[in-house]
Amino acid sequence: MAAAWMAHTGVHTRVIDKRGTKIFNGQADGLQCRSLEIFDSFGFAERVWKEANHMLEICMWNPDETGKIRRSDRIADTPPGISRFQECVLHQGRIERFFLDSIRDASWKTHPVDVERGVLPESLELDDSKVEDHEAYPITVKLRHLSEEEATPEQYGKQLQDGLFRSNLAPDDTDELLTKSRAAAKEGSEEIVRAKYMIGCDGAHSWVRRQLGFEMEGEPTDFVWGVLDIIPITDFPDIRNRCMIHSASSGSLMVIPRENKLVRLYVQLKEVVPDASGRADRSKITPDTILAAAQKTLSPYKLSYKYCDWWTAYQIGQRVGRNFSKQTRIFLAGDAVHTHSPKAGQGMNVSMQDCFNLGWKVSLVVRGIAQRYILSTYQSERRRIAQDLIDFDHKFSRLFSGRPAKDLTDEEGISMQEFKDVFMRGAMFTSGLSVDYGASMLVAKPGAAAVQGDGTDVSAKGEKVVAKEGLAKHVELGKRFPSFQVLNQVDSRPWNFAQWLQSDGRFRIVLFAGAMTSAAQRERVGAFCHQLENILKRFTPEGRPIDSVIEVLTIHSAKRISVELLEDFPQVLHPFSEEQGWDYNKVFVDDESYHEGHGRAYEQYGIDQERGCLIVLRPDQYVGYIGELEDVKDLEVYFGNILVQPQSVVK
């Protein structure tokens, strides 16, 4: 994800991975709504959507009064109407493939970005004296190139590929690999790299985190789970639905139907108990161990398999890092700063969204477009999300791993109604759509920035701007901008508006121009655009298109055929290029489509159809500011607190 941002915005980047190959099977597989929306912004959601297995229904199975498991409920996997995507599953290797293709396609003309495999960082230094120097390269990393044998992880299963080398049940092997590689002393195996910024996405055992001396807070539980990716042979009726199964005394099981007839089983291993040190013995866990536990939970239904694609095991633990960066030069993301159980489908999703939050900020700062202090919002925004995730996972995993209550007097058992209620309430959180960033120089909310984040002060350095959230009643500051159908003004083609919010590093002003058939409203829009042009020029480098830093997109509410693009809309809303003429893809209308019906975008956003308003979106599609068309001063202050004014403009 981080590399995708750099590739799509033209930042020279190197990506290293100590493993010799990409992932071909297993690992993470669940994709939530928000992740798919993000993939769409990078241009490859359709590839994922086509290959993935779509998750539409959840079946809950619980023991009846005799102890036999029975289907107790069916609910929608994704709450209807919250996104144009629903949860789906596709193994991590395919997701990596789509990312790599996107990165290659975006970067090959400028600074080609590829994953350098079989490469380990050996040492890391940060020159504190150069941290605030924009031109400096304060980070020095020594890299060691591994042989093919060294870069291939040990497999604990002799015939089946497993993921234990990535599991928290396995120790980190980085130091061992370095020792072996030094002993080989291959000529040219070492390399020194100097960098402006570094992002450590190196997992729960994070080498980068250890070099920085940062600690994780939290503790493991006694719950041990196994994972099997198999083509099941079974008479269990819901094997192709997502299922949450509690047995009376044999533990719990989750069923995840996957692509190509595969099914993933998350199986509670009640007979594997952590020792006095708190660690479970991984040598006691095999595919047969996991299958036997699954068979007990599913009884009286039968389960076996002839084909197993992959397996692993893990011990549930919930931890979050104290620090997400070192002087906002070296950052940590994903499992390197938060770990939890995988059953809510959050691991890959939240980790990718860490870097979706961070990547554009680093890119804008590296390219001299944004002030360096915006980087502090990464910890403020994402550490609070990580804490929320740990809190949710702690409750969810306890309820899923616990023994079902026999009756109302069974205080030690888990209430199945409580489990369902927690799951239903958490649906918006697990979809990724409830992310709500607090006040900062990037989000013009009222209130104290430190209180709304993780305690970090990320308030604006200059004058504070507070948005007028009531102008768009169904749009929330700090949340992802919802998307509804609109039509292109010129050719009437219907679009889901978010399809025009591509991840290219630009801020966007969405101008809701209101009733453009009204002379008074056209006058308001004209006055706003006259002043807007000055703001755009202030922050646009010399020789660059007027929309290269801040893009303006317009949605009006008049009938499409009652107005003309070139006659009724100021030029700044559809810029002219000597090479390509007018831009016909920036003005849209909330009107009826010939074939797709009416999107009713103004109604869904809660915006006055006569007067409209303006909304500022960050490059990651989260809402930063809402105001009237007359609030040009606030707009100027908002961008002035974030962006760098080019020297050519200052002169």
C-alpha positions, 0 to 999 in steps of 0.5 A: 500500500505504501509503495502504491502511493509512492508509485502513483505519485512519482516518489523514488522508492525501494521495497525490500522483503527478506522472503525470496518469493511472493505469497502464493497461498494462505495468509490473510484473505478477508477484504472489507468494504473500505479496502475494496473502495481503496483498491478502486481508487488505485484502479484494481478493485474490479480484478479483486471483485471478479476473482474473490468469493463474495460473502453475503450471509452469516449463519450462526450455529449454537448448541440446543438444550441437548447439546447438538449444534443447530442453526440459530440465525442468519444475518447479512454479512455486510449491512445493506447500503453502506458501500457499493462493495461487500465483504469478499475473500481472496488469498493474500498472494493475489492481492499482492499480485494486483498491487505489484501490477498497479505499482509497476504500471504507475511507476515504470515511466519515472522511478520503477518500483519493484519488490527486492526479495531476499534482502534483509536490513542489517543496521539502521541509523537516524541522524537526529541533527538532520531530521528537520532538514527537508533536503537531507537523507538522515536515515542510513540502512545497511542491507544484506542480500540473502541466497535463495536458500536463506530467503526460503522460510523453514516449513514445519509441515513436511508435505504441506505449505504452512504459515507457522513461520509468520505465526506468533507461535514461531520466533523471529528468524531475522537474526539467524538469517543475518548470522548465516548470511555473514558467515557466507560472506558473499562478495557484494552482498552488502549495500548502504542505502540513505533515505529521507523516510522509512516505513517498517511494515515487517510484522509482529516480530518487527526488526525495525521496531526493535532497532528503534527500541519501541515496545508493544503494550498488551498480553497474550491470551490462553486461546490457541487456534488453528487454520486450515485451507481445504476443499472439504468433504462434509454433510454440514449444510452451511459449508459455503456460507460464513459460519460462526459455530459454538459447540457445547463443550468442544470449542468454537469454529469459523467457516470462511468459504473461499475461491476455487472451492476452498474453505478456510476453517478457524478452529479453537484448539482446546487441547493445546494449552500454553505452558508456564511461560504463556507460550503454546507448543507449536510442535503439538499442532499439525493439520491432523490436530486441527482437523480432529478439533474441527470434527469434534466441534461440527459433530454430528456432521462429518468432515474430512478432506483430500486436499489441503492448500495451507495451514497455520496456528496462532495464539490470540494476543492483543497488543498496540505499540506506544510509538508509531514513528521515530521523529516522523522519519521512521514509521511503523505500520500494520502488525509491527504496531498492533496485533490481534486475532484474525477472525474479525477480518481486520489484520490485512485490512487495518494494516493496509489502511495504516499505510493508506493514511500515511503514504500520501502524507509522506509523498506530499512532504517528500515532494515539497507540497505539504508541511512536514508537521502533517506527518504527526497526524499518522500516529494521532489518527491511526494509533487511536484506531488501533486501540479501538481495534484492540478493544473490539477484538478483546471483546469479540475473541473472548465471546467467540472462544468462550463456552456457551452458557447452558441457561440464564443461571450459567454465569461462567458461560457466554451469552449467545445473544450477547455474542450476536449483539456485539457482532452486529454492533461491530459490523460498521467497525469491521467494514472499515467505514466507521473510521473517524479521525479527530480534529487536526490541521487536516480535519476542521473539527471543533474541540481539542486535537489531542483529546480526539486522537491518541494524545498527540497535539496535531492542531493547526500551527496557524489560525484554526478553522472550524467547518460547518458540518450542518451544511451537509447533514449526512457527511461527517468530518473526519470520515470517508466521503460517502459515494452516490450516483451522479451523471456527467454533465456533458455525456449523461453517463452515470458514475459512482462519484467515488470513482473520480476520487483516485489515489493520486495525491491530490486534495479535492474541493467538491463544489455542490453548486446547487441550482445553476438555473438560478441567476442568484446562484450562478452569481454566487458560484461565479464569485466563489470561482473567481476567488478560488482561482487565486487559492489554486494558483497560490499552491500550484508550482509554476508550470504545473496544471491548475489542478495538480495539487488541488482538484475541483469537482462540481456536482449541481442540482439543476436539470442536466439539459437546462445548463451548458458546461461551457456557457454556465460554468466558470473555466476553473471548473473545467480547465482548458489545456492547449494540448487536450482542450476543455476537461469534460470530466469535472462537472457532474449533475444530480439528475435522472439517468436514462438507464440507472435511475436517479442517484438523489445525491443531494438528498443522500448527502443532506445538502440544500439543493438550492444553495449547495456548499463546498466540501474539502476531501483529503487525498485519502477521501476523508472529509477535511472541511465543509463550508459555504461558498462564501467561506473562501477565507476559511478555505485559504486558511485550511490549505495554508496550514497544510500546504507549502507555497511554492517559491515561484509564487512567493516571489 
